[in-house]
Structure formats: C-alpha cells, structure tokens
Amino acid sequence: MKRLSTFPKGGVHPPGRKHLAHSLPLQNASIPSLSIVPLSQHIGSPAECVVSVGDVVREGMLIGKPTGFVSVGIHSPVPGTVKELRRIHLPNGVQTDAVCIELAGEFDRLGKSQETVEWENMSAKELLDLFAQMGIVGMGGATFPTHVKFSPPKGSRVEFFVINGVECEPYLCADHRLMLEKIREIFEGLRVIRKILDPEQVLFAIEANKPDAIEAVMSYCRQNVLDVKVMPLHVKYPQGDEKQVLKALTGREVPSGGLPIDIGAVVSNVGTVNAIYEAVCLKKPLIERALTVSGGAVKNPANLKARIGTPVSQLLEECGGFSEMPEKIVMGGPMMGFTVLDLDTPVTKGTSGILALTGAEIRSANQTACISCGSCISVCPLGLNPRLLYKLVDHLDYGGAVEAGLMDCKECGCCGFVCPAHIPLVQGMRLGKRIHLKNRKKA
C-alpha cells in the first residue's frame, strides 16, 4: 500500500468524533424570523452599511458595500425589513455593526429553479470583481477575500492550485458532505478558477478518513478525463492548514511571514470553490453555507445549509436541543473554534460548525505550573517554542515574543491539547499577537 503523505513536523491525533454526523446528508436549515447579519465577516475592512432602519430588502440584495481592496460585499440572506442596526460582538473577539432583518415578503431564489449563466467569455478581472461583489471569502475559517487571494503579484507563477478537502478538525463533516453531494458544482467552480489562475497542476487534497469522498472525486475525474491529481493524506491534525498541506503535497515550505504564492501555490477550501460556482454560474451571493451541528450534548447532530445571520440558538433547537447541558458551546471546530457566550450569536461566512460539548469532551481541569516537559514543542507543526512564547507574552515582552516567532503561530491548538498543566497557550499567543498589532498601529 502506498504510504500516505503528511507534514513532517509535530501534529496531534485528537479523537475525530466525526461518526456523529459524517453519514448525514446536508439539509436546509429553517429560515430565521430575524437574521442578524454582521458587516465584518472577513479579514480586512468591514463592509459599509448601505441600508437604513425601515428599508425593505430582497433576498441576496447588497446591504454592505466593500470599503477597499481587502473587503467584500455583504448581502441580505432573506427578504424582509431592516428592523435595527446594532453593535454586536462575535466569538472571535471582533466588534462589528450588524443589520437585523425581519423576515417578510417573497424569496427570489428559495424554491425556484435557477438558470446557469454563461461565464466563459468573462475576463479574469471581471470574474475577480464578481467575487468581491458577491462576497466570496475563504470558507475554511480564515475568511480571506477570495479575489485578493486570486490576485497574485505580477510575475508570480501559479504552479499548484490545491483544493483543500482535508477537513481535519474533529466533529466537522460539512466539507465531506459537499464533496459527496456537490461534486459537479465543485469541478465547475474549478473551471472558473483555472481561467483566472491558469495553474500548471491541480491537486485535490483529502484526508484518508474520508474514503467515500476520495472515491467520489477520483471517479468523477476518471469519467470526465480531468487533469486533477487526487491526493489522499495521512490522518493527522492540523493536516488541513494550508502551510502543512503544501508541505505534504509539494515538499515545499512557505517561508516565515510568507504566503503560499511565495512557493508558487494557491490553496482554496472546497466550500469556497462551491461558493465560486454559485456566484459565477448562478449569480448567487454568499448568503448561506454548509456547517455541522454536533457534539456530545446535541440531541440530533446534523449537517445543515444555514443562512448567514441565523442565530446559534435556532440551529441547536432545530437539532432537538440538548441531550444534556453542555459545558461549552463552540463556533467552529474544537481545536481552533471560539467559545459562544450568547446564543443569539449569528452564523457568519466563516462558521464551519456549532458544537455543544460535554465536560468529558473538553477535558476541563485546573491550570497548574509548567513542568517544562517539552510536549508543546514536540507537537508544534511550525517548530516554535510555545512555552517560551507564552512566558514572554505573560511578562508583557511582546517584542521578544515576536522575535521568537509569535506571528508565525497559526493558533492550531496542538500545544494546548497536549499540555499536562492545562496552560491556555493558544489564548496567550492570540492575545500577544493582538496587542503587538495594536501597539504597532499606534506607533
């Protein structure tokens, strides 16, 4: 048997817990009576609100316009009336304005057939402009505007385009379901991407714990004689991180402070590629996404297509509520997700999952003193010293932490997962980076 590729340094093997939802097909979640739509759902400048209280909006209508190159449009997920403009906090710490839309009126898309648009005569620039208008961002969690990612510097050559179907976070299964249920749409999205980037090779990365998805993609490529190399990868976290997946697939290492394009590569999540298909071929803005609702405290786990702006409470209720009271509710995966403190928190473009976790699942314990065991160093996929970085941040030496590699930390959570002292290492890195950037901005 051929040995599966993986990244060479660090990584962990947390319990996958994907069996709770991996076999459940995607279902349409209920439409919320009140959608809370944040204007900052992407890396870069927040969108600027273009509606007022009392305005009537239609499904897919622009409600927030981009405010710069690194920004995208925000669209109404439902028809209705703008009830309120409010300030909200998202679980990742972002404070943003949000448009609250009360459901009313007729849907323009829901339940209606959509004609496929002929896009082949569009130029690469026209396609990129369309991505920004339609609000397309990376849907693996980073939410980087896709039109920016697909605009490499002049003179750059894209040797590898990687479709990332790894989905290495425990519990999450939405990308898995997309690969099984939306394979044609994903490959049509790839055709659009080929026109823009003209890559020399296309690699499709899937972790080996999804054999049905691997077979589905391989079978589609064989039937349609597609020049795509399907690459099953070893099951190890954080295999889906773009730096690690590129190391596993190409043997090349993204330099410190660099981007994949520095080694001739561009990586996109399967959800992003599907959203590109919908934006270009169906003229559909990014107003809904696939996500997994799971965890030991969820009565009926599910994979859902939920409208952006749907409150977390509604999705949990749709899954039967709690089988027991959760110790923690997380937006995203358990390794890199953020704790949800308010169940009115809305689904955003970057919400890959909603997890209601029991005390046993989060392995809650009191923090003790560091015993200098070195476990955190051995599992860091970037070869950093998390113990030292945390100590420097804890002593307010942010400059020293940056010199020691703080800004290279991907906040993957491997160090915190293995720490026997239960030190909040990732939270420390996150705080240190935020304060460093704030201080640099002031300076």
Secondary structure, DSSP 8 states (H G I E B T S, - for coil): ----B--SS--B-----GGGTTTS-EEE----SEEEEES--SSSS--EE---TT-EE-TT-EEEE--SSS---EE-SSSEEEEEEEEEE-TTS-EEEEEEEEE-S--SSTTS-------TTS-HHHHHHHHHHTT-B-TTTT--BHHHHT---TT----EEEEEE---SSS--HHHHHHHH-HHHHHHHHHHHHHHH--SEEEEEEETT-HHHHHHHHHHHHHTT---EEEEE---BTTTSHHHHHHHHHS----TT--GGGGTEEEEEHHHHHHHHHHHHS---S-EEEEEEESTTBSS-EEEEEETT-BHHHHHHHTT-BSS--SEEEES-TTT-EE---TT-B--TT--EEEEE-HHHHT-----------HHHHH-TT---HHHHHHHHHTT-HHHHHHTTGGG----SHHHHH-TT---HHHHHHHHHHHHHHHHHH-
